[in-house]
Every structure is written in C-alpha cells, then in structure tokens.
Amino acid sequence: MGRKALPKLNPSVDFSRNFLTAEKVPRPWDPEALFGRVAPLEIEVGCGKGLFMRTASEANPDHDFLGIEIAYKYSEYAGYRLAKEGRTNAVMVHGDGQKLFPEVFPDASAVAIHVYFPDPWWKKRHHRRRVMNETFSQQIERVLVPGGILHFWTDVEEYFDMTVELLHAHTKLEGPIEVNERPAEHDLDYRTHFERRMRKNELDVFRSQFRKPQ
Ligand SMILES: C[S@@+](CC[C@H](N)C(=O)[O-])C[C@H]1O[C@@H](n2cnc3c(N)ncnc32)[C@H](O)[C@@H]1O
C-alpha cells in the first residue's frame, strides 16, 4: 500500500510556531518556550501526516501535544496543517523519537505517549529497527507520569504480541488494556490515516493502552 504525494504548502502560511527541527527543541526541556504555557503534555512518535495531532489537539485544548516524525516532508506537512487550523497547543518536530526521548524529556513529563502503526519491519533480521524495542520502552516508562498512558496500536498481530512481551519483560507498565473500535462518523473520523486505511480495507487493528503504576 503506497502513499500519495502530499499537497503543496501555501508559502503565505507561516507555520514556524507549529514546526521545528530536532536541534531547535529546547534543552533543557522548556514547554513554555514551545506552547507559551505549562499544561499536561502528550507526545506522539511517528505522526505521518498528523491526523491524530490535529484531531487530538482540537478535542483537548487543555493539553499540549508534541509530535515527532522522522520523515521531513511529513513532519513539515503535519506542522503546516496545525498552523492552518490555528492550533496553539500542538507542535511538530522533525526528528527521531528514539534519540529525542533521552536527550529532551525529563522523567515524568508526559501524561500520555502515542505510538500508532509503527513501521513493521517485517523481516526478522530487521526487527531491531522497530521503534518499540527494549531501550525505547524503558524511555516511555521513564517519561510517563505515574498513572500516565502509553497508547499502542498496530495492524501487525506479531508486532502487537512482541510489544506486549517487551513491555512485560522490561517495564512495569500495566496492560494491555483493550480499546474498542469506534464507528467512524465521517470520512476522517479515525485515530490516524493508517487506522483509516486498515479499516477501509477491512484489515484487523490491534489497539491497546498500557498504564504506568502510581
Ligand atoms: C506506518 S507510518 C504510520 C503513521 C501514522 N502513525 C499513522 O498511523 O497514520 C509510521 C511513521 O513513523 C515514522 N517513524 C519511523 N521511525 C520513527 C522514529 N524513530 N521517530 C519518529 N518517527 C518515526 C515514519 O516516518 C512513518 O511516518
């Protein structure tokens, strides 16, 4: 299943408030510099075109959303779309989530971390390239506040099972807590573009949450 080319960005839209490259993320972490306030933080890793970032930041104006996407064009487009919708509580970062977590986020700094449909890296010898690995799962646990939630969805059952095993073996996160499918009320009423694609193709989606103990 290939991806369509992204629409052109209108050069008159200033999206500098909603998009930055990894080296511009403040170190030490300073949410006020990015969002102009301190609010409960949610982080998404691997945002693609940013549907979740747009819908979640609109639905939860009291939370701040930081999206990390390694593909420059997608991160830029997602930031541009946030700017077009005038969002002040959501920022896209072009970068590698696995590098940014240890460099940027303090312990217990996020109420939720979202990982939706990470690249499956199907071949066994490529599994080590998967975003969900031992080191990153421990970073997720460290960055979540007590009671914070990891949202992990995938269409690959074997990746789902591997992640459950990984989290049980290397973290104290509790789960998987099952998440039910919700009927879509309009054509973009899906958690992400990949969820939309899987459901339109009648493919399974494995949805879960894991909670950091208090
Ligand atoms: C299969 S796509 C899913 C996109 C989106 N989450 C969705 O569900 O529609 C996986 C995305 O993760 C991004 N990605 C892969 N590794 C990453 C990393 N280490 N840090 C940030 N993004 C990453 C890829 O560029 C790609 O856009």
The ligand as an SDF file (V2000), in Angstrom:
LIG
                    3D

 27 29  0  0  0  0  0  0  0  0999 V2000
    3.4870    3.3460    9.1450 C   0  0  0  0  0  0  0  0  0  0  0  0
    3.6370    5.0580    9.4400 S   0  0  0  0  0  0  0  0  0  0  0  0
    2.2210    5.4430   10.4920 C   0  0  0  0  0  0  0  0  0  0  0  0
    1.9270    6.9180   10.5380 C   0  0  0  0  0  0  0  0  0  0  0  0
    0.8090    7.3100   11.4970 C   0  0  0  0  0  0  0  0  0  0  0  0
    1.1680    6.9870   12.8650 N   0  0  0  0  0  0  0  0  0  0  0  0
   -0.4840    6.6420   11.1320 C   0  0  0  0  0  0  0  0  0  0  0  0
   -0.9110    5.7570   11.8780 O   0  0  0  0  0  0  0  0  0  0  0  0
   -1.0750    7.0240   10.1050 O   0  0  0  0  0  0  0  0  0  0  0  0
    4.9790    5.1270   10.6020 C   0  0  0  0  0  0  0  0  0  0  0  0
    5.5760    6.5160   10.7160 C   0  0  0  0  0  0  0  0  0  0  0  0
    6.5780    6.5320   11.7220 O   0  0  0  0  0  0  0  0  0  0  0  0
    7.6560    7.3420   11.2750 C   0  0  0  0  0  0  0  0  0  0  0  0
    8.8430    6.9420   12.0470 N   0  0  0  0  0  0  0  0  0  0  0  0
    9.5510    5.7900   11.9340 C   0  0  0  0  0  0  0  0  0  0  0  0
   10.5500    5.7560   12.8270 N   0  0  0  0  0  0  0  0  0  0  0  0
   10.4750    6.9090   13.5410 C   0  0  0  0  0  0  0  0  0  0  0  0
   11.2390    7.4620   14.6080 C   0  0  0  0  0  0  0  0  0  0  0  0
   12.2880    6.8100   15.1230 N   0  0  0  0  0  0  0  0  0  0  0  0
   10.8920    8.6800   15.0990 N   0  0  0  0  0  0  0  0  0  0  0  0
    9.8440    9.3580   14.5670 C   0  0  0  0  0  0  0  0  0  0  0  0
    9.0950    8.8840   13.5470 N   0  0  0  0  0  0  0  0  0  0  0  0
    9.3880    7.6760   13.0490 C   0  0  0  0  0  0  0  0  0  0  0  0
    7.7270    7.0510    9.7960 C   0  0  0  0  0  0  0  0  0  0  0  0
    8.4110    8.0470    9.0610 O   0  0  0  0  0  0  0  0  0  0  0  0
    6.2370    6.9890    9.4400 C   0  0  0  0  0  0  0  0  0  0  0  0
    5.7160    8.2520    9.0850 O   0  0  0  0  0  0  0  0  0  0  0  0
  1  2  1  0
  2  3  1  0
  2 10  1  0
  3  4  1  0
  4  5  1  0
  5  6  1  0
  5  7  1  0
  7  8  2  0
  7  9  1  0
 10 11  1  0
 11 12  1  0
 11 26  1  0
 12 13  1  0
 13 14  1  0
 13 24  1  0
 14 15  1  0
 14 23  1  0
 15 16  2  0
 16 17  1  0
 17 18  1  0
 17 23  2  0
 18 19  1  0
 18 20  2  0
 20 21  1  0
 21 22  2  0
 22 23  1  0
 24 25  1  0
 24 26  1  0
 26 27  1  0
M  CHG  2   2   1   9  -1
M  END
$$$$
